[in-house]
Amino acid sequence: MSYLVETESFGRKEFKIDMSRFATDLAKALAVLLAPTKVKLLPPGEYAHENQSIQVGNDVLDIRADNWKKKVNAHINAPDVAWGDRNTYNKAHRTESASVNPNGRGIDAIAKDLNKRVIVASQEALAQQRAYKAQNVAAKAEIVRLAAVLKAKVPGLDIRVNEAEKRATIYSGSTGHYVSGMLSADGTVGLDRIGSMKLETFAKIVALLAKEEKGNQE
């Protein structure tokens, strides 16, 4: 069975991949191969003749037509992990991709190939992505909680939470003494600037910090 269909463009004959039919047949083959894992062809988007998506368990296998090379490119993603919740710099989080000739083998053989090279090969990376997202979600919740705790302790502070960056900027507000700094989700505060003070006051602050540091080391 050929998945190439003849079309005409500007008076010239061209062959394009019938992605709708290919995706339908691939989804059926994967459903048999991976049973009882849920496999479902998802509704096509705006460019259905180029892109199709197949749900495979909790993941989505995206397939795209390369009509110039007469190939289908496939990659997989975790739809529950937004781009902003991914560590794009960590190679361990990168999923695998593969290209196949839709007419090179039977659809069952193509399904086995994509399962091995893309679906199975990417499971560890997908797990890493989901674990990283969970850490991000926890850190975002923690910075909100810590900002509330600090605000309760020092109501006059001006605290501005940035959940996306998992930190909060701190300004003196109505406290009477100028400070600016940053509260992190790990519960630490870094000061960028602090207003002038009496020598005795500064000595007390340093002594208090030294005492706390010593206690942390014991």
FIVOTI-780729 format. One record per atom (N, C-alpha, C, O, CB): residue in three letters; x, y negated, z. Coordinates in steps of 0.001 Angstrom, whole numbers, plus 500000, padded with zeros to 6 digits. Last residue first. Glycine has a CB too. Layout:
N
ALAXYZ
...
! end
This chain:
218
GLU527464476885563513
GLU527564477852564620
GLU526644479045564416
GLU526607479947565253
GLU527233477173565948
GLN526830475168561481
GLN527989476039561293
GLN528116477108562376
GLN528795478117562183
GLN529245475211561258
ASN524721473666562426
ASN524490474531561263
ASN525607475533561054
ASN525382476618560519
ASN524328473695560017
GLY525967472204564458
GLY524961473206564812
GLY524677474166563673
GLY524419475347563906
GLY523682472530565232
LYS527517470514562906
LYS528183471473563777
LYS527223472588564173
LYS527599473759564221
LYS528736470774565027
GLU525514468988561727
GLU526384469805560888
GLU527082470875561705
GLU527226472012561256
GLU527411468936560180
GLU524458467695563975
GLU523618468617563207
GLU524451469534562337
GLU524147470720562212
GLU522634467846562345
LYS526674466144564706
LYS526130467123565655
LYS525281468161564925
LYS525366469355565212
LYS525290466419566744
ALA526919464499562487
ALA528015465408562832
ALA527533466515563769
ALA527933467672563639
ALA529173464631563484
LEU524545463044562661
LEU524779463912561508
LEU525867464939561793
LEU525760466099561395
LEU525158463081560288
LEU525031461678565065
LEU523885462582564958
LEU524055463558563799
LEU523752464745563926
LEU522593461783564784
ALA527236460151564337
ALA527370461124565420
ALA526243462152565370
ALA526462463341565601
ALA527379460414566780
VAL526090458516562396
VAL527163459445562024
VAL527326460528563076
VAL527533461695562742
VAL528488458694561832
ILE524272457084564014
ILE523795457893562890
ILE524830458943562500
ILE524497460110562299
ILE523467456999561682
LYS525965455787565778
LYS524984456740566298
LYS524491457670565186
LYS524316458872565389
LYS523795455993566937
ALA527366454122564036
ALA528099455144564786
ALA527146456203565336
ALA527482457387565357
ALA528896454500565934
PHE525314452429563194
PHE525948453315562221
PHE526679454450562942
PHE526619455602562512
PHE526929452525561322
THR524832451066565591
THR523774451870564987
THR524361452881564005
THR523959454045563985
THR522753450969564275
GLU527264449757565953
GLU526817450722566955
GLU525736451643566396
GLU525717452840566681
GLU526295449996568195
LEU527304448013563765
LEU528307449071563876
LEU527836450154564830
LEU527992451343564548
LEU529651448498564347
LYS524096447341562296
LYS525135447105563291
LYS526059448310563380
LYS525671449448563117
LYS524516446801564663
MET523700447483558712
MET523257447710560092
MET524406447400561040
MET525547447222560615
MET522758449175560292
SER522460447187555346
SER523457446932556379
SER522859447093557766
SER521666446868557973
SER524043445535556220
GLY520552449863553752
GLY520866448480554092
GLY521894448365555200
GLY522165449334555910
GLY519618447758554494
ILE521542452338551480
ILE520983452023552786
ILE521435450621553163
ILE522580450244552913
ILE521421453069553865
ARG521151454539548681
ARG521538453257549263
ARG520881453097550627
ARG519811453646550891
ARG521149452086548330
ASP520762457278548422
ASP521490456546547390
ASP522012455218547932
ASP523152454827547680
ASP520591456304546169
LEU520715460149550375
LEU520535458701550337
LEU521391458092549236
LEU522589458359549138
LEU520886458075551698
GLY518915463132550192
GLY520152462444549831
GLY519884460954549737
GLY518926460537549088
GLY520724462983548495
VAL517582465683552108
VAL517409464304551663
VAL518779463715551371
VAL519688463787552198
VAL516652463456552728
THR516194469004551777
THR517295468083552045
THR516978466701551479
THR516223466559550517
THR518611468621551448
GLY514313470878551080
GLY514187470222552375
GLY515316469283552725
GLY515395468807553858
GLY514080471236553422
ASP514306471847548575
ASP514955472698549592
ASP514947472047550966
ASP515508472595551916
ASP516396473008549184
ALA513266469888546993
ALA512354470960547397
ALA512977471913548410
ALA512269472701549038
ALA511907471738546183
SER514542466680548153
SER514548467854547290
SER513644468942547846
SER513296468926549026
SER515968468385547121
LEU514296463216548064
LEU513934464412548817
LEU513856465575547841
LEU513184465480546814
LEU512580464223549581
MET516503460514547821
MET515794461566547110
MET515553462757548037
MET516468463242548703
MET516584462002545861
GLY516433456938548451
GLY517052458252548369
GLY516160459248547659
GLY515195458881546987
GLY517389458760549748
SER516954453922550146
SER516454454580548940
SER517173455905548816
SER518379455991549048
SER516664453695547660
VAL516158451486552616
VAL516749452769552246
VAL516167453195550901
VAL515028452864550569
VAL516485453856553346
TYR516089448732554768
TYR516134449190553377
TYR516836450539553245
TYR517964450711553706
TYR516839448155552507
HIS513796448587557360
HIS515219448706557018
HIS515334449342555646
HIS514734450387555394
HIS515996449544558085
GLY511000448457557445
GLY511769447348557986
GLY513253447427557696
GLY513931446402557779
GLY511566447274559443
THR509047450108556437
THR509778450560557623
THR510649449465558223
THR511003449540559399
THR510636451755557277
SER507474449824554204
SER507269448874555303
SER508031449247556565
SER507707448762557649
SER505803448771555621
GLY509822451033551941
GLY508446450589552139
GLY508352449567553248
GLY509062448561553240
GLY507547451768552446
SER512156452454551340
SER511909452019552709
SER510475451588552952
SER509959451758554057
SER512827450895553052
TYR511641455342549296
TYR511983453929549464
TYR511542453499550863
TYR510668454113551475
TYR511305453037548355
ILE512413458280547607
ILE512076457686548903
ILE512547456235548924
ILE513700455939548612
ILE512717458492550075
THR511184460607545245
THR512015459439545555
THR511486458787546825
THR510282458751547078
THR512026458416544370
ALA511237464100545186
ALA510474462893545505
ALA511443461762545814
ALA512407461944546558
ALA509509463138546705
ARG511085467016543022
ARG511759466106543936
ARG510859464897544187
ARG509858464695543500
ARG513138465664543367
LYS510505468520540693
LYS510576469148542018
LYS511393468297542996
LYS512270468798543699
LYS511190470555541907
GLU509886467573538274
GLU511315467629538589
GLU511573468195539973
GLU512724468336540385
GLU511928466251538484
ALA507121467771538443
ALA507812468375537300
ALA509301468548537598
ALA509903469552537218
ALA507619467513536035
GLU506438466239540700
GLU506335467700540756
GLU507121468364539645
GLU507731469411539863
GLU504884468129540680
ASN507553463719542287
ASN507639464127540887
ASN507635465658540870
ASN508680466294541007
ASN508934463535540179
VAL506245461405544612
VAL506517462803544269
VAL506542463001542756
VAL505667462515542039
VAL505467463727544903
ARG507394458890546503
ARG506792459139545186
ARG507222460515544689
ARG508392460755544388
ARG507201458030544161
ILE506918457089549396
ILE507384458374548859
ILE506644458676547572
ILE505414458715547548
ILE507180459522549886
ASP507780454707551492
ASP507143454788550175
ASP507718456029549492
ASP508871456023549059
ASP507390453467549309
LEU507253454838555029
LEU508049455121553839
LEU507183455134552581
LEU506015455521552611
LEU508770456459553992
GLY505630454587557262
GLY505964453387556507
GLY506740453631555233
GLY506880452716554421
GLY506731452480557356
PRO505402457083558536
PRO504304456597557697
PRO504658455398556830
PRO504057455202555774
PRO503147456243558556
VAL507244459498559145
VAL507595458082558948
VAL506545457480558008
VAL506784457379556805
VAL509068457916558356
LYS505822461865559481
LYS506844461509560460
LYS507195460027560380
LYS507417459376561401
LYS508097462355560250
ALA504196461904557244
ALA503569461956558572
ALA504545461527559657
ALA504150460900560640
ALA503049463369558867
LYS506098461924555240
LYS505191460778555336
LYS504525460729556702
LYS504311459652557258
LYS504126460839554233
LEU507184464444555646
LEU508007463257555861
LEU507143462012556036
LEU507427461157556875
LEU508978463064554694
VAL504951466030554940
VAL505557466140556275
VAL506367464889556598
VAL506254464337557692
VAL506456467394556365
ALA504585465299552274
ALA503521465022553249
ALA504062465071554678
ALA503683464259555521
ALA502367466031553087
ALA506929466278551190
ALA506668464838551105
ALA505589464445552117
ALA505670463387552741
ALA506235464440549664
LEU506564469004551613
LEU507621468303552337
LEU507414466789552323
LEU507686466104553310
LEU508977468645551738
ARG504435469542549811
ARG504280469779551252
ARG505308468975552044
ARG504963468336553038
ARG504419471283551572
VAL505602468916547362
VAL504376468206547786
VAL504196468336549296
VAL503849467370549976
VAL503121468767547042
ILE507646470741547337
ILE508001469321547362
ILE506798468477547767
ILE506945467451548431
ILE508531468869545987
GLU506188473165547253
GLU507004472835548423
GLU507352471362548482
GLU507357470778549565
GLU508272473654548421
ALA505038473225544754
ALA504167473181545922
ALA504933472735547161
ALA504401472020548010
ALA503530474547546162
LYS507384473399543266
LYS506486472255543083
LYS505547472102544277
LYS505295470992544748
LYS505671472412541788
ALA508390475859544113
ALA509150474648544396
ALA508284473397544255
ALA508427472448545025
ALA510355474557543469
ALA506438477613543104
ALA506663477536544549
ALA507387476245544926
ALA507053475609545926
ALA507469478750545028
VAL506787477173540374
VAL505490476897540989
VAL505644476731542494
VAL505060475827543092
VAL504488478023540674
ASN509443478065540074
ASN509079476680539781
ASN507771476290540464
ASN507662475216541056
ASN508962476471538273
GLN509186480760540681
GLN510053479920541502
GLN509702478448541307
GLN509669477679542268
GLN511536480168541158
ALA507534481515538569
ALA507048481653539944
ALA507871480801540904
ALA507329480192541826
ALA507087483125540381
LYS509274481094536416
LYS508067480278536550
LYS507542480326537977
LYS507151479300538534
LYS506982480751535570
TYR511110483103536923
TYR511564481708536969
TYR510373480773537117
TYR510439479783537846
TYR512370481350535699
ALA509512485315536471
ALA510087485110537807
ALA510536483661537977
ALA510363483068539042
ALA511279486070538043
ARG508993485004533756
ARG507882484941534709
ARG508386484724536137
ARG507747484022536921
ARG507046486226534638
GLN511569485288532676
GLN510802484056532456
GLN509695483914533491
GLN509483482832534039
GLN510204484037531040
GLN512167487909533416
GLN512978486808533944
GLN512236485486533801
GLN512271484653534707
GLN514338486736533218
ALA510310489262531879
ALA510220489361533340
ALA511002488229533999
ALA510569487660535001
ALA510750490730533828
LEU511313488651529378
LEU509983488173529738
LEU509778488219531247
LEU509153487331531825
LEU508909489003529033
ALA513747490037529506
ALA513746488579529355
ALA512395487991529751
ALA512342486942530392
ALA514087488187527908
GLU512781492661529668
GLU513575492108530767
GLU513589490584530705
GLU513459489917531732
GLU515015492654530724
GLN511420492940527172
GLN510709493034528442
GLN511488492441529615
GLN510899491781530471
GLN510386494471528732
SER512550493020524675
SER512349491701525288
SER511729491760526677
SER511532490718527301
SER511481490862524401
ALA512615495600523708
ALA513895494918523934
ALA513750493589524662
ALA514726493081525213
ALA514586494687522620
VAL509892496142523305
VAL510620496799524391
VAL511895496040524736
VAL512219495856525909
VAL510957498243524012
ILE509428494221521121
ILE508577494351522314
ILE509341494945523488
ILE509430494327524548
ILE507357495218522004
VAL511720494439519275
VAL511179493177519788
VAL510440493362521109
VAL510787492730522107
VAL510244492556518763
ARG512592496996518628
ARG513535495869518517
ARG513035494564519131
ARG513831493687519468
ARG513853495630517078
LYS510367498734519160
LYS511693498991519704
LYS512558497736519739
LYS513186497441520755
LYS512382500062518896
ASN508243497529517798
ASN508105497866519211
ASN509473498045519862
ASN509710497570520973
ASN507267499139519377
LEU509239497399515243
LEU509025496148515981
LEU508841496405517472
LEU509239495590518304
LEU507804495405515428
ASP509292500206514700
ASP510503499392514612
ASP510354498107515432
ASP511235497765516221
ASP510817499054513141
LYS506631500960514920
LYS507632501571515802
LYS508902500727515840
LYS509511500559516896
LYS507961503004515339
ALA505559499403512828
ALA505100499207514204
ALA506102499772515201
ALA506393499139516216
ALA503730499860514409
ILE506823500545510635
ILE507093499139510955
ILE506689498850512398
ILE507394498136513111
ILE506335498195509981
ALA505653503057510698
ALA507095502951510891
ALA507477501519511259
ALA508353501304512096
ALA507846503399509622
ASP503008502329510139
ASP503309503007511402
ASP504802502905511722
ASP505178502692512875
ASP502876504491511339
ILE503149501279507571
ILE502844500380508674
ILE503141501014510030
ILE503490500307510976
ILE501392499958508610
GLY505997502478505694
GLY504600502540506101
GLY504376501675507331
GLY505324501373508056
GLY504178503992506378
ARG508332500098504283
ARG507962501365504919
ARG506474501348505206
ARG505787500349504992
ARG508773501604506228
GLY508444497733502782
GLY509584498643502802
GLY509268500022503343
GLY509864501011502915
GLY510673498052503604
ASN506608495772502804
ASN506401496838501823
ASN507494497894501866
ASN507477498843501082
ASN506323496253500436
PRO507500493987504697
PRO506170494578504871
PRO505876495720503916
PRO505000496544504179
PRO505129493526504703
ASN510535494099506154
ASN509959494070504807
ASN508587494732504894
ASN508513495935505144
ASN510891494802503749
VAL511157492140509071
VAL510861493404508408
VAL510317493132507007
VAL509728492087506729
VAL509850494237509237
SER513153490820511675
SER512521490614510366
SER512307491972509718
SER513166492851509800
SER513390489687509447
ALA512926489914515157
ALA513317490822514066
ALA512571490449512799
ALA511500489843512843
ALA513035492303514442
SER514059488969518460
SER513231488786517266
SER513736489729516177
SER514837490270516270
SER513259487295516776
GLU513968488852522072
GLU514507489318520797
GLU513529489027519656
GLU512328488863519874
GLU514815490825520864
THR514171486070524424
THR513580487295523875
THR514199487630522521
THR514867486798521906
THR512050487146523738
ARG516162484861527005
ARG515840484778525579
ARG515330486124525057
ARG515968487162525228
ARG517075484330524774
HIS517088484920529530
HIS515664484622529375
HIS515228484605527907
HIS514060484362527606
HIS515345483283530019
ALA519774485205529424
ALA519021486368529897
ALA517519486169529746
ALA516755487131529824
ALA519359486656531354
LYS520725482711528803
LYS520601483686527720
LYS519790484908528132
LYS519188485572527287
LYS521974484121527256
ASN519469479758529937
ASN519905481071530403
ASN519659482108529301
ASN518515482349528916
ASN519161481470531714
TYR518308477487529011
TYR519775477555528957
TYR520320478929529345
TYR521491479227529110
TYR520372476500529869
THR515634477468529442
THR516071477630528049
THR517587477742527928
THR518099478060526854
THR515580476460527208
ASN513664478609531586
ASN515071478224531660
ASN515680478478530280
ASN516176479568529997
ASN515840479024532792
ARG510312477322531597
ARG511326478267531120
ARG512727477710531305
ARG512954476505531196
ARG511090478607529648
ASP508282475603532035
ASP508593476528533130
ASP509637477561532718
ASP509827478562533409
ASP507325477236533600
GLY507812474251529709
GLY508462473522530796
GLY508831474388531981
GLY509605473968532841
GLY507580472424531259
TRP506377476140528239
TRP507750475817527845
TRP508493475124528974
TRP509679475377529179
TRP507756474935526596
ALA504602478413530439
ALA504704477212529610
ALA506163476893529321
ALA507065477312530047
ALA504021476016530298
VAL503624481576530516
VAL504790480772530917
VAL504916479596529960
VAL505294479769528801
VAL506108481632530920
ASP501637483057529455
ASP501368482471530765
ASP502538481633531279
ASP502452481045532357
ASP501048483565531761
PRO502612484209527152
PRO501707483063527019
PRO501406482368528340
PRO500969481217528350
PRO500420483508526396
ALA505700485109526426
ALA504801485243527571
ALA503862484043527555
ALA504284482945527917
ALA505597485335528933
ASN506399486395523108
ASN506475485399524175
ASN505496485751525290
ASN504595486573525120
ASN506181483985523626
ILE508326487566520308
ILE507337487781521364
ILE507495486718522437
ILE508591486200522652
ILE507479489192521977
HIS508496487655516697
HIS509071487402518016
HIS507959487488519039
HIS506781487484518684
HIS509781486016518077
ALA509199488389513311
ALA508427488656514523
ALA509205488269515770
ALA510405488521515883
ALA508035490127514590
ASN508750487743509882
ASN509558487525511084
ASN508680487694512317
ASN507553487201512360
ASN510217486114511068
VAL508646489449506923
VAL507819489005508045
VAL508720488915509270
VAL509372489889509647
VAL506604489981508297
LYS509659488575503569
LYS509872489203504867
LYS508832488690505859
LYS508222487639505659
LYS511307488927505384
LYS510216487339501141
LYS509273488459501189
LYS509484489283502460
LYS509488490514502431
LYS509430489354499938
LYS511595485037501048
LYS512394486254501177
LYS511535487521501167
LYS512059488635501183
LYS513211486201502454
TRP509387483336500711
TRP510549483201499830
TRP511382484485499829
TRP511818484963498781
TRP511418482004500265
ASN507619483896502749
ASN507256484296501391
ASN508418484191500416
ASN508434484884499398
ASN506110483455500898
ASP507630484888505655
ASP508671484191504901
ASP508470484627503449
ASP509071485596502986
ASP510152484529505441
ALA505110484731508087
ALA505492485128506734
ALA506611484252506203
ALA506550483026506290
ALA504291485062505799
ARG505302485800511448
ARG505278484683510496
ARG505793485152509140
ARG506785485877509056
ARG506127483490511018
ILE503864486786514481
ILE504464487188513211
ILE504261486065512194
ILE503188485469512104
ILE503845488528512693
ASP504124487230517942
ASP503862486286516857
ASP504577486755515596
ASP505762487084515638
ASP504316484852517245
LEU502725488905520499
LEU503653489112519395
LEU503253488172518262
LEU502171488304517691
LEU503654490609518921
VAL502380488167523826
VAL501857487881522486
VAL502968488046521461
VAL504016487406521549
VAL501259486448522416
ASP501603490054526852
ASP502463489270525968
ASP501780489034524624
ASP500742489624524326
ASP503813489976525763
ASN500287491843528357
ASN500246490456528821
ASN501039489517527924
ASN501136488321528201
ASN500774490370530233
GLY499494493836525656
GLY499498493772527110
GLY499330492329527558
GLY498360491667527192
GLY500797494372527684
VAL499772491957523084
VAL500312493262523455
VAL500456493271524970
VAL501442492762525503
VAL501693493553522740
GLN498044490233520607
GLN498225490420522046
GLN498700491841522298
GLN498118492804521800
GLN496907490129522825
ILE499372488773517804
ILE498797490011518331
ILE499086490087519822
ILE500240490014520244
ILE499366491262517590
SER498958486298515277
SER499400486675516625
SER498651487910517096
SER497461488077516828
SER499189485511517618
GLN500260484783512297
GLN499267485601512979
GLN499849485996514339
GLN501065486025514526
GLN498881486870512126
ASN500865482461509675
ASN501088482895511054
ASN499917483711511598
ASN498751483377511388
ASN501330481689511945
GLU500057482111507001
GLU501476482178507339
GLU501726482792508716
GLU502678483550508902
GLU502080480795507286
HIS497391482018506815
HIS498072482696505713
HIS499580482815505967
HIS500288483521505249
HIS497820481948504400
ALA496613480446508957
ALA496450481898509058
ALA497185482646507956
ALA497566483800508148
ALA494984482257509017
TYR497044477840510180
TYR497822478362509050
TYR497805479894509070
TYR498846480542509184
TYR499287477832509097
GLU495403477465512399
GLU495176476654511206
GLU495878477210509978
GLU495378477075508861
GLU495634475242511449
GLY495152480819513674
GLY495142479374513822
GLY494915478682512490
GLY494314479244511575
GLY496439478899514439
PRO493112483763514236
PRO494172483002513556
PRO494021481505513784
PRO492931480998514048
PRO494160483298512055
PRO492553485538517260
PRO492003484686516202
PRO493107483854515557
PRO493950483298516261
PRO490901483764516765
LEU494651488485517646
LEU494079487238518133
LEU493528486402516976
LEU493982486540515840
LEU495130486439518914
LEU494296491877517943
LEU494609490818516992
LEU493895489547517442
LEU492674489537517598
LEU494192491218515536
LYS495475493642520738
LYS494349492966520095
LYS494839491883519152
LYS495690491071519512
LYS493410492364521144
VAL496025496177522997
VAL496559495528521797
VAL495384494929521037
VAL494415495623520729
VAL497366496540520896
LYS496712497394526150
LYS495762496624525359
LYS496470495925524215
LYS497412495164524436
LYS495031495605526232
THR498007500671526498
THR498238499224526574
THR497264498492525661
THR497021498919524533
THR499698498879526190
PRO497834503470526523
PRO496594502680526682
PRO496817501167526829
PRO495903500454527243
PRO495843503176527888
ALA499044502915523195
ALA497911503268524060
ALA498417503857525376
ALA499343504668525360
ALA496968504274523346
LEU500974502297521337
LEU501179501837522711
LEU500028502169523653
LEU500040501738524806
LEU501400500363522713
LEU500110503381518878
LEU501454503667519389
LEU501580503377520876
LEU502226504134521601
LEU502484502858518627
VAL497580502279518544
VAL497734503732518622
VAL499064504085519284
VAL499133504971520136
VAL497646504366517214
ALA498233499583518473
ALA497246500058519441
ALA497349501563519632
ALA497220502064520749
ALA495833499681518993
LEU499941499447516288
LEU500498499228517629
LEU499540499737518704
LEU499977500262519728
LEU500798497732517852
ALA498088499845514239
ALA499185500802514420
ALA499797500671515809
ALA500133501675516437
ALA500266500593513347
LYS496449497589514551
LYS495871498931514675
LYS496967499966514947
LYS496796500854515782
LYS495087499304513393
ALA498304495557514042
ALA497642495624515346
ALA497051497009515581
ALA497141497543516686
ALA496542494555515447
LEU498892496098511367
LEU499944496223512384
LEU499332496338513772
LEU499794497133514590
LEU500905495019512325
ASP496466495529510110
ASP496978496902510081
ASP498052497117511151
ASP498119498182511766
ASP497548497228508692
THR496327492761510669
THR495243493668511068
THR495737495106511144
THR495468495816512112
THR494066493568510083
ALA498648491801509462
ALA498482491682510905
ALA497398492630511419
ALA497546493229512484
ALA498141490239511280
PHE498061492386506735
PHE499239492971507390
PHE499077492944508909
PHE499337493946509576
PHE500523492215506977
ARG495803490816506296
ARG495705492277506188
ARG496869492960506896
ARG496694493977507569
ARG495666492706504713
SER496910488269506766
SER495696488705507453
SER495592490233507451
SER495327490852508482
SER494450488084506789
MET499062488037505015
MET499299488137506450
MET498082488619507218
MET498222489312508226
MET499735486809506987
ASP500134489008502245
ASP498769488933502770
ASP498851489140504285
ASP498726490262504777
ASP497821490008502089
ILE502753487150500905
ILE502364488227501813
ILE500946487990502314
ILE500610486891502754
ILE503349488329503002
LYS502787486350497410
LYS502803485989498815
LYS502317487162499657
LYS501582488034499192
LYS501938484743499066
PHE504223485626494351
PHE503740486692495221
PHE503889486245496675
PHE504961485823497108
PHE504514488024494963
GLU503245483680491495
GLU504020483888492705
GLU503409485039493495
GLU502238485378493328
GLU504076482597493558
LYS503332482254488282
LYS502890483349489138
LYS503835483495490329
LYS505057483441490185
LYS502815484670488341
ARG502681478836487548
ARG503633479942487687
ARG503067480998488621
ARG502412480687489616
ARG504995479436488212
GLY500999476684487528
GLY501107477458486306
GLY502080478618486370
GLY502291479310485374
GLY501497476574485213
PHE501141475829490181
PHE501630474959489110
PHE501898475748487823
PHE502885475512487127
PHE502906474239489558
SER500844479079491177
SER501147477747491676
SER501790476934490561
SER502851477296490053
SER502074477812492918
GLU498992481945491882
GLU499501481047490849
GLU499687479652491428
GLU498796479115492086
GLU498548481007489633
THR499634485214493257
THR498970483911493234
THR499570483079492106
THR500541483482491465
THR499113483176494608
GLU499354488532494307
GLU499785487618493248
GLU498956486347493291
GLU497728486396493355
GLU499669488287491863
VAL500453489781497437
VAL499349489425496542
VAL499842488394495529
VAL500636487509495850
VAL498126488872497348
LEU501792492421499258
LEU502066491246498434
LEU500884491005497500
LEU500386491929496857
LEU503384491425497623
TYR501494494740500501
TYR500958493580501209
TYR501279492284500466
TYR501062491189500984
TYR501517493523502634
SER500627497853499078
SER501414496627498993
SER500707495502499737
SER499494495328499626
SER501657496233497523
MET500843501195500000
MET500000500000500000
MET500879498754500000
MET501775498623500834
MET499046499995501224
! end
